[in-house]
Amino acid sequence: MLDGSTGTWGLHHPGKCSGLGSFRIRVSEALVLIRTTNRDAYKLMTSAIIPRPIAFVSTISNEGIPNLAPFSYFSMVSHNPPMVSISFSISRRRPKDTRENILSTREFTVNIISESFVEAANATSVESPATTDEWILSGLTPKPSLSVKPPLVHESSVSLECELYSFQDICAPRTSHITTTVVLGLIKHMHVRENVLDDTGEAVDPGKLQPVSRLGGVRYGRVTEAFELPRIDWDAMGGSYNGLLG
């Protein structure tokens, strides 16, 4: 059995899955999200699609006003080219400064949040006037970037300098009402502190980085344990699979 797993897997045998009750499809389990209220869909999806990494995004407006805010609709898109995505929900209130700044200046930085400064990062999520300086509010330290105007977060051990590659506005089905904007950012420079690298010096050690992830509601997750799961070799398994086919 692998450390951290719930059972022993074998070909055509999924292993023991603990904690599962009897499963029956009921209306309450098979939700048609398109017919669900936005609030209910948000609560269910953000508590089920977890953990989500958090992009701590630094931008500067055309007027020179800095902005710093966290977003958990964030992911790595590809390594070739090196690219990340961030999604911005559009409410009826004032548009998000981060979205507006990225679309107008085409530059931003993404900084990974570690446990050591998570409370300071959380302070920047407050809905404040557009002129608010989140750097002053949080007490975090801006650090000059190499190729973009928005600064890096000095307290972050992993930071990405990005330029806007493309964006896509998403409308509610059968309407022209934009509800979300997806931004793709091309990574121009990646900054990694040596003290969070693993023994090979080629990858980040999650135990050293101590990244924070977003769960549902106001809950956050931390990396406390990891286990290795080697890739399966088809040469060693192919014959057994063919035997199952008869």
Secondary structure, DSSP 8 states (H G I E B T S, - for coil): --TT-SS--BTTB----TT-------TTTS--GGGS-HHHHHHHHHHHS--EE-EEEEEE-TTS-EEEEEESSEEEEEETTEEEEEEEE--SSS--HHHHHHHHH-EEEEEE-BGGGHHHHHHTTS---TT--HHHHH---EE--SSSSS-EETT-SEEEEEEEEEEEEEE-TTS--EEEEEEEEEEEEEEE-GGGB-TTSSSB-HHHH-BEEE-STT-EEE-----------HHHHHHHHHHHT-
